[in-house]
Amino acid sequence: MKNLFRITLFLLSLILLVSCNSTNKNKSSLTGWNFNDPKYGSYIKGTSFKGQKVPNGMVAIEGGTFTMGQVQDDIMFDWNTTPQQMHVRSFYLDEAEVTNSEYLLYLQVTKDIFPPSEEKYKNIYSSALPDTLVWRSSLGNTELLSENYLRHPAYSDYPVVGVSWLQAVQYCKWRTSAVNLKNLIDKGVLSNVLGNDTIRNFFDTDLYLENPYRLFNGDSTVYKRGLPDNKARKKGEPRPPKGAFTGRQVTSQDGILSQKFRLPTEVEWEYAAKATSENREYNNIRGRKKYAWSGKYTRDNSKRYKGDQLANFKQRKGSYSGLAGWSEDGSDIPITIKSYPPNAYGLYDMSGNVAEWVADVYRPIIDTEANDFNYFRGNIFTKKLIDASGKVVVIGESAKAMVKYDTLPNGKIVATELPGEIKYVPVTKDDIFMRRNYNTASNLDKNDGDKVSNRLYELDDDQLTNKSRMYNSPINTKDEASGKLNKYDVKKRPTLISNKTRVHKGGSWLDREYWLDPAQRRYLPEYMSTNFIGFRCATDVVGVLPFNKKTARNPSR
């Protein structure tokens, strides 16, 4: 009897403890107010987040410190890979490059939502099309690839090429909304609009968070019951019809929507490619890695595959895959993704197959004095455009916010904004007044040619008009009296290194072994494309990336 009393007392204490803990999770520890409680205004606190799921097709990359730009060889003498110690936050990265089939899905959806037959949409689909003519060669028989590489099912799992940096960025934006549209359908918040031609329309994650009822041409019937809003029905209020929207829309606090997909930054891409975790001993890195895999050779030394190449690259002049009957790397052009072993992070083709776009604007020197934490050159800070009535401006909804097109230097017409997206504009001087962390909207030129890096930085813009800038050298015009140079060269000269020049990393099927080193850097204008550059997407980790420690971090000695 005494034991039964003790057991009962223990169980009651346990229930009370669990009840207190669950109550505390839904109560403000500073005000005592209850979250998600209609008696306290139903103020939201997300409680269902149990850790971020790894997005489809991606690999979790645990962040850390590494040496960026450290290369084994520098036979080009570019001097643009000076070693710099960097820290990278945890992030997710596609395990392989975006394939032709995945990009074709994007093209089909774009064509479906923005039919080229309609005058107002005629340039949207064409601006997303890869340049298949990158396969043509003046002295080569390559028309087969120009006609088939993108669309033929034989190449469906090959990495997409002929895609410019601008097109890759647009794909990442579309993927964000495509994934979140599926998330809302799976959660039962939104009906399956993908199979309904009458209500199929452009979906934008940012606009959904701003005002869901401005999507789908204002058709609110697409929304199902929604999330529970914990609001009690008023006395005498009629019961809503079956299937009506009775809950609330998803917000950022719920942790349901995916983070934005984007191109990886250069420091993220190189960190992921090097995978220094496999040559780590406690908190030290033992030796340098020349490639994405361990070891200093490009050939497999295992018994079964001995002598085979570990990546798809050009071995020597006129040799893209080796001799017939002994194909060293399996392909003379890009090959199916995941054809070679992954690196220590589980990433495929970080050396070879195709090079890949990254987000950064190219500069020969990486300025680590500015930032050694998640370094990135390319920030343009923006804000949502608000109209006179206080509403967020949406592209295509008014004459003042029509779709804008830009003609690129190569003559291609592209849409800079899509109908249904929120209109963003650069932040103003009022927005950045007295800020210490940044003082301009565009930071592409930060510490490299902008006004702040000029020796005349204290002058106003109008005072700089007739002054020499840091890149203007004296010309051979002499003063007759003194014989000294008295004029500066003010002519603007063309260069490939500009604010529209982006970095691409990794070797490709067309490159020699030298470019397989993940630290090597190359660049190309953002509007150009080639038959050897593809891309993969990245996205951010919210909170802490969980990882399993197989050994103690600080083992006892």
Buried (B, 14 or more C-beta within 10 A) or exposed (E): EEEEEEEEEEEEEEEEEEEEEEEEEBBEEEEEBBBBEEEBEBEBBEBEEEEBEBBEBBBBBBBBEBBBBBBEEBEEEEEBBBEBEBBBBBBBBBBBBBBBBBBBBBBEBBBEBBEEEEEEBBBBBBBBBBBBEBBEEEEEEBEEBBEBBBBEEEBBBBBBBBBBBBBBBBBBBBBBBBBBBBBBBEBEBBBEBBEEEEEBBBBBBBBBBBEBEBBBEEEEEBBBBBBEBBEEEEEEEEEEEEEBBBBBBBBEEBBBBBBBBBBBBBBBBBBBBBBBBEBBEEEEBEEBBBBBBEEEEBEBEEEEEEEBBBBBBBBEEEEBBBEEEEBBBBBBBBBBBBBBEBBBBBBBBBBBBBBBBBBBBBBEEBBBEEBBEBBBBBBEBBEEBEBEEEEBBBBBBEEEBEBEBBEBEEEBEBBEBBBBBBBBEEBEEEEBEEEEEEEBBBBBBBBBBBBEEBEEEEEEEEEBEEEBEEEBEEEEEEEEEEEEEEEBBEEEEEEEBBBBBBBBBBBBBBBEBBBBBBBBBBBBBBBBBBBBBBBBBBBBBEEEBEEEEEEEEEEEE
